[in-house]
Amino acid sequence: MADAESYSDWSERYRPGSEELLEGNISARQTIRTWLERWESGKPQKKGLLLVGPPGVGKTTIARAIAADKGWNVIELNASDDRNAAAIRKAATRGATHRSLFHHESSEENMQTQRTIILLDEVDHIGGSFTAINEARVHDNVLADSTEEVNLKGDSGGKGELLNLLQRTSQPVILACNDEMRFWGRGRYWRTSRDKVLRLALKVDFRRADEEAKRRIARRVLKAEDISIDAGALDYFVRQNPGDLRALVKDLQMLAQAGYGHIDLSLVRLFSELTTRDSALGTFPGLERLYRARTAKDASRIVRLLDKDPDDMAAWISWNNSSVYSELSAVARGARALSACDLALHVRFTNRAYRSWYWGSCLSSLAASVVADVDAGRLAISFPENLRRGREPWRRGGIIEKLADSCGCSRKAARQELYPPLAAVHSPTVEGTDASDFTLSLAYGLDGDEHTTLCALQPSLKATKDLVGRYYQAQEVYSQSPLATAISPVAANSDEPEPEQVDEEGEDEDEDASSGNQQTLF
């Protein structure tokens, strides 16, 4: 660990570089190891891994450590990098290049087993939908050098390119995320987005470390730094940590700097009182703890850790109370507290009494915690349907953008002149239309969800889901045919102002389809 001495941050200095130094998540480690071993003999059925778990539990560390034991390279894109379609494709290209550059001296047998892992951390922070953007734009941005102006910025098209990468990659791809619901998106098609990814990637769940694992890590770090600690101080310190291993090591560093070679219980207690880490709870486990809280003080503390504003908190509790509580009287008591919460929050719009925010949080927590006892088993908590965005029938931004790109017109022209007739020929109310006719949708590059939107089908029906599955099969066949290039994207230019448009949550607003010269279509 000589190189590690240069790290002033202990969490980097003592980051495990080998699997033998890892702690916890034994099942997840076994799954990752088995999956990587399949790459040595060819390609596994699913060419990607999706690592899901709270921050600080070692998702990327475990992947890096196992890869290091195999002598494989890792190329990483994290939250501080642009993760648009072009950036992700460049990373995939570098993955293939790394293999040819750094493994050229290996034998032919080793060449077959050597791999370069493409690691994308915090993919739940990539904005936008899973809709692929125009291929020509991605290609131009990949070829552009640093001096050329590019039109793909931020996360534009990033999620769509992830799917393309998982389909076509010749190297292992590992995605890591903290909040999978944020990754799927909160629109009406979040389940479809989930299914798209999990058809191509194996999901691996991570759990927070237990007390024994935290205790072993703390002892190993303190021994390496030649620092002693009282047994009671170590027990108290370990209990205060929620299972965040990165935070555990950082806190040890702060205690060691204050303890001058020895850490006692009084120092740990003082540190605990003076510092409060923003360790936000996951929504579902946090709500379960809230429903089981028996005092208003505990409920208020849990709500603060849930990292939701009072409006969303009230919506979650209102939606789930009827599922959690079996007694109507308990639901009624909760409804009265939520009503008072709603009245308190309304004050924000009449004056500057921001104290109403505090009362809104307190009242919403009481509506869930102290109205009645809950069952001992697992609680049936679900996402409030009224909070899902994208349920309105006029949300068709992805279709409009693809029509504008394909036909070389502005979004306004596509919305007013192209979309209505296209929707009409797919409408179930028009005699002779067939939702199984994918010809136009494939030609314009629509995905399965957008095709069902054109056909005005209910997304929750089994028949609609089966249709989406058949669409993706047809799309795969179509992508290999010469017809796939029949409709080329045309640059567009329009001096007419674009009205403000309400898009799906997280869609990129910096992409303007109205550039270039507008064509006369008719």
C-alpha positions in Angstrom: 0.0 0.0 0.0 2.9 2.3 -0.6 1.2 4.3 -3.3 -1.8 4.7 -1.0 0.3 6.8 1.4 0.1 9.7 -0.9 -3.6 10.0 -0.3 -4.5 12.5 2.4 -8.1 11.2 2.4 -8.2 8.0 4.3 -11.2 6.7 2.4 -9.0 6.6 -0.7 -5.8 5.5 1.2 -7.6 2.5 2.5 -9.8 1.7 -0.4 -9.5 -2.1 -0.9 -7.4 -2.9 -3.9 -8.1 -6.7 -3.7 -11.1 -8.8 -3.0 -9.5 -10.3 0.1 -9.7 -6.9 1.8 -13.4 -6.5 1.1 -16.1 -6.6 3.8 -19.8 -7.4 3.6 -22.1 -8.1 0.6 -20.8 -11.6 0.1 -23.6 -12.6 -2.2 -23.2 -9.5 -4.4 -19.4 -10.2 -4.6 -20.0 -13.8 -5.7 -22.5 -12.6 -8.4 -20.0 -10.1 -9.7 -17.1 -12.6 -9.7 -19.1 -15.2 -11.5 -20.3 -12.7 -14.1 -16.7 -11.5 -14.8 -15.5 -15.1 -15.1 -18.0 -15.7 -17.8 -16.4 -12.9 -19.8 -13.1 -14.9 -19.7 -14.7 -17.8 -21.7 -16.7 -15.6 -24.0 -19.7 -13.3 -23.3 -22.4 -13.8 -20.7 -26.1 -13.7 -21.7 -26.4 -10.2 -20.1 -23.4 -8.0 -21.0 -24.0 -5.5 -18.2 -24.3 -5.3 -14.4 -26.5 -2.8 -12.6 -25.2 -2.4 -9.0 -28.0 -0.9 -6.8 -27.5 0.3 -3.2 -27.0 3.3 -0.9 -23.9 5.4 -1.2 -20.8 4.3 0.7 -21.5 0.5 0.7 -18.7 -0.3 -1.8 -20.5 -0.8 -5.1 -17.7 0.5 -7.4 -14.9 -0.5 -4.9 -16.0 -4.2 -5.1 -16.1 -4.1 -8.9 -12.7 -2.4 -9.1 -11.1 -4.8 -6.6 -12.3 -7.9 -8.4 -11.1 -6.5 -11.7 -7.7 -5.6 -10.2 -7.3 -9.3 -9.1 -7.8 -10.3 -12.7 -5.4 -7.7 -14.0 -8.1 -5.9 -16.0 -8.3 -2.2 -16.8 -11.2 0.0 -15.7 -12.5 3.1 -17.6 -14.8 5.1 -15.4 -17.3 7.9 -16.1 -18.7 9.5 -13.0 -21.2 12.2 -12.1 -18.6 15.0 -12.7 -18.2 14.1 -16.4 -20.5 14.7 -19.3 -22.5 11.5 -19.8 -24.3 12.3 -23.0 -24.6 9.9 -25.9 -21.3 10.9 -27.5 -19.3 10.8 -24.2 -20.6 7.3 -23.4 -19.8 6.0 -26.9 -16.2 7.5 -26.7 -15.8 5.6 -23.4 -16.9 2.4 -25.1 -14.4 3.0 -27.9 -11.6 3.6 -25.4 -12.5 0.3 -23.8 -11.8 -1.5 -27.1 -8.7 0.6 -27.6 -7.3 -0.2 -24.1 -7.6 -3.8 -24.8 -5.5 -3.6 -28.0 -2.9 -1.2 -26.6 -2.2 -2.7 -23.2 -2.6 -6.4 -23.9 -0.6 -6.7 -27.1 2.3 -8.6 -25.4 0.0 -11.3 -24.1 -0.4 -14.7 -25.6 -3.4 -15.5 -27.8 -5.0 -17.3 -25.0 -4.7 -14.4 -22.6 -6.0 -12.0 -25.3 -9.2 -13.9 -25.2 -9.6 -13.5 -21.4 -8.2 -9.9 -20.9 -11.0 -7.3 -20.7 -11.4 -3.6 -20.0 -14.4 -2.8 -17.8 -16.5 0.2 -18.6 -17.7 1.6 -15.3 -20.4 4.3 -15.1 -21.1 5.5 -11.6 -24.2 7.2 -10.4 -26.2 6.5 -13.5 -29.4 7.6 -11.6 -28.1 11.2 -12.0 -28.2 11.0 -15.8 -31.1 13.1 -16.9 -33.6 12.5 -19.7 -35.4 9.5 -21.0 -34.2 6.2 -22.5 -35.1 7.4 -26.0 -32.2 7.3 -28.4 -31.3 10.5 -30.2 -30.4 10.9 -33.8 -27.5 8.7 -34.8 -25.9 11.3 -37.1 -25.7 13.8 -34.2 -24.0 11.2 -32.0 -21.6 10.3 -34.8 -20.7 13.9 -35.5 -20.1 14.6 -31.8 -17.9 11.5 -31.4 -15.7 12.7 -34.3 -15.6 16.3 -33.2 -12.3 17.4 -31.5 -12.1 19.8 -28.5 -11.9 22.9 -30.7 -15.1 22.2 -32.5 -18.5 23.3 -31.3 -20.7 20.4 -30.3 -24.4 20.3 -29.8 -24.6 17.4 -27.3 -24.0 18.7 -23.8 -24.6 17.4 -20.3 -26.5 14.2 -20.3 -28.3 14.6 -23.7 -29.2 11.1 -25.0 -27.1 9.4 -22.3 -29.7 6.9 -21.2 -30.5 5.9 -24.7 -26.9 5.3 -25.5 -26.6 3.2 -22.3 -29.1 0.7 -23.9 -27.1 0.8 -27.2 -23.9 0.2 -25.3 -25.4 -2.8 -23.4 -26.6 -4.3 -26.7 -23.4 -3.9 -28.7 -20.5 -3.9 -26.2 -17.7 -6.4 -26.6 -16.4 -5.4 -23.1 -18.0 -5.7 -19.6 -20.2 -2.8 -18.7 -21.0 -2.0 -15.0 -23.5 0.6 -14.0 -23.9 1.8 -10.4 -26.7 3.7 -8.9 -28.0 4.8 -5.5 -31.7 5.2 -6.4 -33.1 2.9 -9.0 -36.5 4.6 -9.2 -34.7 7.8 -10.2 -32.8 5.9 -12.8 -36.0 4.3 -14.3 -37.7 7.7 -14.3 -41.1 8.7 -12.7 -43.1 8.9 -15.9 -45.9 6.6 -16.9 -43.5 4.2 -18.6 -41.0 3.7 -15.8 -41.7 -0.1 -15.7 -41.0 -0.3 -19.5 -37.7 1.6 -18.9 -36.8 -0.9 -16.1 -37.6 -3.9 -18.3 -35.4 -2.4 -21.2 -32.4 -2.2 -18.9 -32.9 -5.5 -17.1 -33.2 -7.4 -20.4 -29.6 -6.4 -21.0 -28.1 -6.1 -17.5 -28.1 -8.2 -14.4 -29.2 -6.3 -11.3 -27.2 -6.8 -8.1 -28.5 -5.4 -4.8 -26.1 -4.1 -2.1 -26.8 -3.8 1.6 -25.3 -1.7 4.3 -22.4 -3.3 6.2 -23.2 -5.0 9.6 -21.5 -4.0 12.8 -18.9 -6.8 12.7 -17.8 -5.7 9.2 -17.6 -2.1 10.4 -15.6 -3.1 13.4 -13.1 -5.1 11.4 -12.6 -2.2 9.0 -12.1 0.3 11.9 -9.5 -1.9 13.6 -7.6 -2.5 10.3 -7.4 1.2 9.6 -6.4 2.2 13.1 -3.7 -0.5 13.3 -2.2 0.7 10.0 -2.1 4.3 11.4 -0.7 3.0 14.8 -3.7 4.6 16.7 -5.3 2.9 19.8 -9.0 3.0 20.8 -10.9 2.0 23.9 -13.2 -1.0 23.4 -16.3 1.0 24.6 -15.4 3.9 22.2 -15.1 1.5 19.3 -18.5 -0.1 20.1 -20.2 3.3 20.4 -18.5 4.6 17.2 -19.6 1.6 15.2 -23.2 1.8 16.4 -23.5 5.5 15.3 -22.6 4.6 11.7 -25.5 3.6 9.5 -23.5 1.2 7.4 -21.7 3.8 5.2 -18.2 2.5 5.0 -16.8 5.6 3.3 -18.2 7.7 6.1 -16.8 5.3 8.7 -13.2 5.8 7.5 -13.6 9.5 7.1 -14.9 9.8 10.7 -12.0 7.7 11.9 -9.6 10.1 10.3 -11.2 13.1 12.0 -11.2 11.3 15.4 -7.6 10.3 14.9 -6.5 13.9 14.2 -8.3 15.1 17.4 -7.1 12.2 19.6 -3.4 12.5 19.2 -2.7 8.8 19.0 -5.6 7.5 21.2 -9.4 7.6 20.9 -11.5 7.3 24.0 -15.2 7.2 24.6 -15.5 10.8 25.6 -14.0 12.0 22.3 -16.4 9.7 20.3 -19.4 11.0 22.2 -18.3 14.6 21.7 -17.8 14.0 18.0 -21.2 12.4 17.7 -22.8 15.4 19.4 -21.0 18.0 17.3 -21.4 16.4 13.9 -24.5 15.3 12.0 -24.0 13.7 8.7 -26.6 14.2 6.0 -27.2 10.4 5.6 -30.5 10.6 3.8 -32.7 7.4 4.2 -34.0 5.6 1.2 -37.7 6.4 0.6 -39.2 3.0 1.2 -37.1 1.9 4.2 -37.4 5.4 5.6 -41.2 5.4 5.4 -41.3 2.0 7.0 -39.3 3.4 9.9 -41.6 6.4 10.0 -44.7 4.2 10.3 -43.1 2.3 13.1 -42.0 5.4 15.1 -43.9 5.7 18.4 -43.0 9.2 19.4 -43.4 12.6 17.6 -39.7 13.3 18.2 -38.6 10.1 16.4 -41.0 10.7 13.6 -39.8 14.3 13.1 -36.2 13.1 13.0 -36.9 10.4 10.4 -38.8 12.9 8.2 -35.8 15.2 8.1 -33.6 12.2 6.9 -36.1 11.3 4.2 -35.0 14.4 2.2 -38.5 15.1 0.8 -40.3 18.4 1.0 -43.5 18.6 3.0 -45.8 18.5 -0.1 -44.3 15.3 -1.4 -44.2 13.8 2.1 -47.9 14.5 2.6 -48.6 12.9 -0.8 -46.7 9.7 0.1 -48.4 9.4 3.5 -51.9 10.1 2.1 -51.4 7.5 -0.6 -50.1 4.8 1.7 -52.1 5.2 4.9 -55.0 3.2 3.6 -52.7 0.3 2.7 -50.7 0.4 6.0 -53.6 0.8 8.4 -56.4 -1.7 8.5 -58.6 0.3 10.9 -60.7 3.1 9.3 -60.4 5.1 12.5 -56.6 5.2 12.1 -57.0 6.3 8.5 -59.4 9.0 9.6 -57.0 10.3 12.3 -54.3 10.4 9.7 -56.5 12.3 7.3 -57.3 15.0 9.9 -53.5 15.5 10.5 -52.9 15.7 6.7 -55.7 18.2 6.4 -54.0 20.4 9.0 -50.7 19.9 7.2 -52.3 21.1 3.9 -53.7 24.2 5.6 -50.3 25.0 7.1 -48.5 24.7 3.8 -51.1 27.0 2.1 -49.8 29.9 4.3 -46.6 30.0 2.1 -48.7 31.5 -0.7 -50.3 34.2 1.4 -47.3 35.6 3.3 -43.7 34.9 4.2 -44.4 32.7 7.2 -41.9 30.0 6.3 -42.6 28.4 9.7 -45.5 26.7 7.9 -42.9 24.5 6.2 -41.8 23.2 9.6 -45.4 22.6 10.7 -46.2 20.9 7.4 -43.3 18.4 8.0 -44.3 17.8 11.6 -48.0 17.2 10.9 -47.3 14.9 7.9 -45.0 12.8 10.1 -47.7 12.5 12.8 -50.2 11.4 10.2 -48.1 8.3 9.6 -46.5 7.5 13.0 -48.7 7.9 16.0 -52.2 7.4 14.7 -52.2 3.6 15.4 -50.0 0.6 15.7 -48.9 -1.1 12.5 -48.5 -4.8 11.8 -45.2 -6.6 12.5 -44.7 -7.8 9.0 -43.5 -6.0 5.9 -45.6 -2.9 5.1 -47.2 -2.5 1.6 -45.7 0.9 0.7 -46.0 2.0 -2.9 -45.1 5.0 -5.1 -48.1 7.5 -5.3 -49.5 7.3 -8.7 -50.6 11.0 -8.6 -46.9 12.0 -8.4 -45.8 10.2 -11.5 -45.2 12.6 -14.3 -45.9 12.0 -17.9 -49.4 10.5 -17.5 -51.0 13.2 -19.6 -51.9 12.2 -23.2 -50.3 15.3 -24.7 -46.8 14.3 -23.4 -45.2 13.3 -26.7 -42.0 15.3 -26.7 -39.9 12.4 -27.8 -42.1 11.8 -30.9 -42.1 15.5 -31.8 -38.3 15.7 -31.5 -37.8 12.7 -33.8 -40.2 13.9 -36.4 -38.4 17.3 -36.4 -35.0 15.7 -36.8 -36.1 13.3 -39.5 -38.0 15.8 -41.6 -35.8 18.8 -41.1 -38.4 21.1 -39.6 -38.9 22.9 -36.3 -40.6 21.3 -33.3 -43.5 23.6 -33.7 -44.1 22.5 -37.3 -43.7 18.8 -36.3 -46.2 19.3 -33.5 -48.8 21.2 -35.5 -48.4 19.7 -39.0 -46.8 16.2 -38.8 -48.0 14.7 -35.5 -51.8 15.0 -36.0 -51.9 13.0 -39.3 -49.4 10.5 -38.0 -51.6 10.0 -34.9 -54.7 9.8 -37.1 -53.5 6.9 -39.2 -52.7 5.0 -36.0 -55.9 5.9 -34.2 -58.0 2.9 -33.0 -61.1 4.9 -33.9 -60.2 4.9 -37.6 -61.4 1.9 -39.6 -58.6 -0.2 -41.1 -55.8 0.9 -38.7 -53.6 -1.8 -37.2 -51.5 -1.2 -34.1 -49.3 -4.1 -35.3 -48.2 -2.2 -38.4 -44.9 -0.7 -37.3 -43.8 0.6 -40.7 -44.0 4.4 -40.0 -42.9 4.2 -36.4 -39.8 2.2 -37.3 -39.0 4.6 -40.2 -39.1 7.6 -37.9 -37.0 5.9 -35.2 -39.7 5.7 -32.5 -39.4 3.3 -29.6 -42.1 0.9 -28.5 -43.6 3.2 -25.9 -43.9 6.0 -28.4 -45.6 3.7 -30.9 -48.3 2.8 -28.3 -48.7 6.5 -27.6 -49.4 7.0 -31.3 -51.9 4.2 -31.2 -53.6 5.6 -28.1 -53.2 2.2 -26.2 -53.4 1.8 -22.5 -49.8 1.0 -21.3 -51.0 -1.1 -18.4 -52.8 -3.7 -20.5 -51.0 -7.0 -21.1 -51.9 -6.8 -24.8 -50.0 -3.4 -25.0 -47.0 -4.8 -23.2 -46.9 -7.8 -25.6 -47.2 -5.3 -28.5 -44.2 -3.4 -27.2 -42.2 -6.6 -27.0 -43.0 -7.5 -30.6 -42.1 -3.9 -31.6 -38.6 -4.2 -30.2 -38.1 -7.5 -32.0 -39.2 -5.9 -35.3 -37.0 -2.9 -34.5 -33.9 -5.2 -34.1 -34.6 -6.8 -37.5 -35.3 -3.4 -39.1 -32.0 -1.9 -37.8 -30.1 -4.5 -39.8 -32.0 -3.8 -43.1 -31.1 -1.1 -45.7 -34.4 0.6 -45.0 -33.0 1.8 -41.7 -31.2 4.6 -43.5 -34.1 5.5 -45.8 -35.1 8.5 -43.7 -32.0 10.6 -43.0 -32.0 13.4 -40.5 -32.1 16.8 -42.2 -30.8 20.0 -40.5 -33.5 22.5 -39.9 -33.8 26.2 -39.4 -36.7 28.2 -38.3 -36.9 31.8 -37.3 -40.2 31.3 -35.7 -40.0 31.3 -31.9 -40.5 28.0 -30.1 -43.2 28.2 -27.4 -42.2 26.9 -24.0 -42.9 23.2 -23.9 -43.5 21.0 -20.9 -41.4 17.8 -21.4 -40.8 14.7 -19.4 -38.9 15.2 -16.2 -35.2 15.5 -16.8 -35.4 15.9 -20.5 -32.7 18.1 -21.9 -33.9 21.6 -22.8 -30.7 22.7 -24.5 -31.4 20.7 -27.6 -32.9 22.9 -30.3 -34.1 21.0 -33.4 -34.5 24.3 -35.3 -31.0 24.8 -36.8 -29.9 24.7 -40.4 -32.1 25.3 -43.4 -35.8 24.3 -43.2 -37.0 22.2 -46.0 -40.3 22.6 -47.9 -42.1 19.3 -47.3 -45.1 19.7 -49.5 
